[in-house]
Amino acid sequence: QATFTSSAAPRTNYAQYDVLVSTSSVYRTYLTFDTSVVPAGATVTNAELRLSVRTSATRTPGLAVRSVPAGWRASAVTSANRPTARGAALNAPVTAVPGATMSARLDPSGVVAGGATSFEVLYDVRASGVRLDKLGSKGPRLVLTWTTGGSTAAPTPTPTRTTATPRPSASATPRPSSTPRPTATATVRPTPTA
């Protein structure tokens, strides 16, 4: 799922828009990724959120990603009922460059293995005006690497269709390796919601 909220219109839902907006105070983006591809009990060793930037009015680093509880629906979220962010940012500030992809390395503790992982995304720079792509190949992606007690797996992402209200998901194809410490990598991308 992916949507944004505006404190200037606290009861308005923006799920139908094909863009995500993040600023320092008024606009917040919310993302949920299906991270059930990560086996329960696995240790996530690397998490990277990739966001494609449409526009930005600043060149100052400011992207901040924080965990929020899962369970919200993009079609129902407004500024008045948005999920409450927990804790500090999971990343160091990153710069939004129009036409480029921002890659934010996240603290792996923010990923829920075997379930859903949700984030609040803001751009903590005044008058930043950051707009992000929401759909298709430029939509939000969460790239994960993890270790398990089993064999090494190197999943590859499966292309997915998107509609106006995406719900991220992933599928993977494991490939055995002779690496003594098992690791796996998956890219989680938006797919349609019902």
N, C-alpha and C positions, 0 to 999 in steps of 0.2 A: 504494500500500500504506500501511496505517496500523496501528500497534500500540503497546503500551507494555511496559515491563519493570519488575521490582521486584527490588532487591538483597536484600530480605528473603526472597525465594523465587527464588534465582538460576537454577534450572533449570526454572522454570515459564514456559509460553508463554501470553500473554493475547490472542491474535489474535481469539478468539471473542467477546470483549466488545464492546458497542456504545458504549463510552466510551473516552476516552484520558485518562491521568493523568500529571500533571507536577508534581514537587516539586523541592526544592533538592538532594536526595541520593538518596532511595530509589527514586522513580519517574521514568522517562524515557520520553518519547514519541518514536517514530520514524516519519517520513513519507517516502514516495517519490512524486515527481510525474513523469509522462511529459512532458518538455519538448522532445520531438522536433518540436513545432509551431514552435519557434524555429529558423529556418534556421541550419545550420552557417555560421560566419563572421559572423553577425549580432552586433551590439553590444547587449546588454541594458542599457537605460538606467534602468529602474525595476523593482523586484521587491517585492511586498507579500504577506505571508502573513496570511490571515484565518482566525481560529479562533473558533468559537462557544463561549462559556463556560457550562457548566452550573452549577458551584459554585466558590466560592473562599472561603478562610478569611482572606484578607488584602485590603487595599486599597493595598498597597505595590507599586509597579512592580517586576517581576521576570522577565517573560518573556524568555528567552534562546534564540536559535536558532543552531545551529552546523552546519556542513557535515559530512556523513559520507559514506563511499564508498557508491555504489549497489551493487546486486547481492545484497542480503539479501532474505529472504522473511519476510513477516509471520507466516506459519504456523510458522516455525522459530526466530525470534529470542527469546532469553531474556537475562537480565542477564549470564549467564556467557559468551555468545557475541555480544553486541550489537556493532554497528559502532562503531568508535572515532571520536569527534568530532575534527575537524581545526581547529586555530586558535581564534581568539577568536570571540565572538558576532558574528553578522552584523547585529545590530540594537541599538538603544538599548532599555533595559528598558521594557516596556509593562505596564499594569495590567489584571488580570483582574477584570471586573465581571460577576457572575452575570446571565445572561439577555441579555448583550450580546455583540457580536463584537469581538474584539481584532484590530487591524490593526497588524502589525509591518512597517515599512519595512526591507527587507533590503539589504545590500550586494550589488549585482548580480553581483559576482564569484563569488558562491556558486551561481549558476545555470549549468547545463551546457546549452549550445545544442546542439540536434540529438540529445539523448539523454535520460537520466534524471537527476533532481536529488533528492538525499536530505538530510534534516535530522534532527538530534536537537533536541528541544524540552524545556526544563526551566524551572522557575519558581524562580529563585534567591533565594527568601525563605523563611526557616525557618518550618515549620508552615503552609505556604500551602494545601495541600489542593486544588489546582486540577484540576477535571475538565472535559474538553472533549468536545463532540459529535463523533462519528466518522462518522456516516452521513447520507445524503440531502442536502437543501438546506442543512443546518447543518454539514455535514462540512467538513474543511479545504480551503481554496482557495488557490492561488498565482496572483496576478495579475501579469502581465508586460507590459512595454513594451519594444520593441526597434527598432533601425534597421537597414536593409539598403541595398544599392546600388540596389535596384529601386524599384518604385512604392510609394506609401504604402498600407498595409493597416490596416484597423481591424476585426480579427476579433471576432466575437461568440461567446460560449460556447454550446455545445449542451447542453441538459439531459441528464443521465445517470441511470440507475438505480443503486442501490447495494445491496450485500448485506453480510453480516457481516464480510467481508474485502475492503475496497475497494482498488482500484489506480487512482490518479489518472490522468486523461487529458484531452485537449482536442481540439476541432475548431474551425475558424475559417472565417468567411466574409469574404474581403477586400473592401474598398470603396476604389476609387481616390480620391485627393484631389489638390488643387493645391498642397499643402504642399511647399515646395522640399526639405525634409529628410524622408525617409521614416521613418515610425514605425509600429509595430504594437502592439496590446494583445490579450492573451488571458487568459482565466481558466481555470486547470487545476483540475479537480474529480475526486473519486474516482469510479471505475467498478468493476464487479465483477471479481474474479479468478477464474480457472478452478480 
